[in-house]
Amino acid sequence: MKSTKDSEAKIAYKMGQSWGSQITAVAIGILLTMIVVWITMPNSDERLINRRCFKECKVKVEREGHVMSFLSSRDYIEAMKECHKECVSIIRSRE
């Protein structure tokens, strides 16, 4: 086995010293991400509306002939998006 030179040992030691700051930075990043996600999550009423509209729109879009596949996924998603916007606005106007 080779013996470690002093310069290699010093470089390795310096690299090891930065682990604490890297772990701190990762922890802060995770915490900030969790806070942003928590703030932007929809409330329970919004989730119920989204669930109902998704079920209705899925049936409606498939009846119109849109199918989720590799080649036609963009059309399917656009149709779902338009249907969902319309559905949500109708439900909110009733309330």
Helices and strands as residue ranges (DSSP letters): H 6-17, H 19-40, H 44-63, H 73-94
